[in-house]
Amino acid sequence: MQLITVLLRNHFRDKVQIVDPQGRTALHWAAYRGFQTCLLLLCHQSGCDLNCRDFQGNTAFHLAVLNGHEPCVKALLYYSEQAHFRLDCDAMNCNGDTAMHLAARWGYTNIVQLLLQWEVDCRIFNKHKQTAADVSQNVKILQLISKFCDSEGKGNLRERLGSSRFWTGLTRQLSLKRRPIPLNLVE
């Protein structure tokens, strides 16, 4: 991490948006590999574009979800909120899949809960005319999506949950959203 910090402080800040043959930037690779600290450093110190897409239409958010890196998903959501930068959680890749489609397809229950808490649209159809509920292989995920994504639209999640234990537990679990993350890794 010290090396990344030094590189970003010196003359390499403008180089982090350079793409590889797959169209991926350093931010894409940090999310893909699950390097949360590196991801936050890239966001905080270089101002990477969170909605930058690779040649398959995936953002760093897609890649973090695709590989089940919940800490990276939380970090991207947290950073976008704290930096007042709009992270497009409903962005679709070349297959029309959103982050919710990917999390549901691969059975990442915690990430599905996190995305529902952020009120992503779970009614979006991909290119195969499937919603996230349609691609889900997991009964628990299917129940979660069915419970929160009714036919009337996204609605207000907190109103639907009321003061239930689930909301309290989910709020505690997602406390990263409200707690600042120290980014000064090098003294």
N, C-alpha and C positions, 0 to 999 in steps of 0.2 A: 504494500500500500504506500510505503514511503516513496518508492520509485514513481508511482502514478502521480502522487502529489507533487513531487519535484518536476516531473514532465509537464504537468498542467500549469505549474507556476511559471515555468520558463517558456520557451518559445514554441511549445507544441499545442497550445490551447486551440488554435485554429485547425489543427490536423485531426481532431477527434471525429470530425464529420466525414472523413475520407472513407469511401466504401470499398469493400473487398469484391471479388468476382461474383459473390452471391448478392451483392447490394447491401451488405450489413456493415454497420458502423461499430465502433467500440461499445456503444451503449447496447446495441443488439446482442453482441457477444457476452457482455457482462450479464444481461438478463437471461440469455440462453444457458449460460453455465451456472447461474445462481450466485454470482458474486455480488452480494448486496452492498457491501461497503464500497466496492469499485463503482457500482452503479450510482450510488449516491454521490460519490466524488465527481463522477462525470457530469451528473446533473447539476450539482451545486457549483463546481468550480469552472466548468466549461460552458454551461448553458446549452447542453445538447437538446436537440429537437426531440421531444418525447413521442411525437406522432410521425417521425420519419419512418418510411417503409422500405423493406428490402424488396428484391425482385419478385417475391411471392406474395407481396402485399402485407407481410407481417410487420407489426410494430414491435418495439422492445416489450411492450405489455403482452402482446400475443405470445411471444417466445417465453416469457416468464411463466405465463399460464400454461402453455403447451407442455412445459417440462416440470410443472408442479412446484415451482419455486415460490411458495407462499410468502417468504420474507421479501423477495424482490417485488412481488405484486403489491404488498403492503407499502414497500418503500416508494414505488412509483406513484401510488395513490396519495401517500402522505406528501411526497415532494410536490406533486401537482397542486395539492390543496394549499400547502404553505407558501409556494412560490406564485400562487394565483395564476397558474398555467393550466389551460384546459387540456386534460388528458382525454382523448377520445376513447372511452371504454367500450363504445358500441361500434368501433371501426371494424370493417369487414376486410378479410384478406382476399386473395384471388379466388378462393373457393366460396366466398361469401360467409365464411365462418367468423363469428365474433369471439371475444374472449370467453363469453358464456358458453358458446358452442364447444369450444376446446376443453374447458373445464368439465362440462357435462359429459362429453364423449370419453374423456380419459378417467373419469371417476374421482376428480379432486373435490371432495365434499366441502372441505374447509374453504377452498377458493370459491366454490359456488356460493356458499353462505356469505363470504366477503363481498362478492359481486352483487348479490341480492341486497346486502346492507347498503351498498352504494347506489342501489336502484338502477342498475343497468337494464336495458330493455330485453327481456327474455322472450319476446314475441317476434323477433327478427327472423326472417327466413333466409337460409343460405341458398346457394345456386341449385341445390337438389330439393328445394322447397321444404326444408326441414327446419324446425325450431330447435332450440337447445333441449327441450323436453323430448323431441323426436330422436335426437342422436344419443340421448343418455342410455347407458347400459346398466345404471345403478338405480335400484328402486328408491333408495333414500333421496338421491338427487332429484329423481322424477317427482317425488312427493314435495320436496322443497320448492322446486320450480312451479309445480301446480298450485301450491299454497300461496305463493307470492305474486305470480304473474297471471292475474285473472284476465278475463276477456275485456274488461273496461279500460285497460291501460296499466301503466306502471303504478299509479296510485301512491299513497303515502305508506311506506312500510311500517313506520312507527304506529300509525293509526290502526293498521291491521293487526299488529302485534300487541298493542296496548301496553300494559305493564307486565307482560308475561315474563316468566323466568328465562325464556329463550332470548328475549331482547336484552335482558340484563347480562346474561352470560356472553352474548355476542358483543355487547358494548365493552365488556371487560376484556374479552379476547382481542378486540380491535383497538385497544388502548394506544397502540402505536400511532394511530391516526391523530391523537391529541397530545402526544408527548414529543417534545423536541428531540431530535437525534443529534448527538455531538458529531460534528464533521471535522474537527481539528484533530486529526490523527497523528500529526507530526508536531512535536514541541518545538 
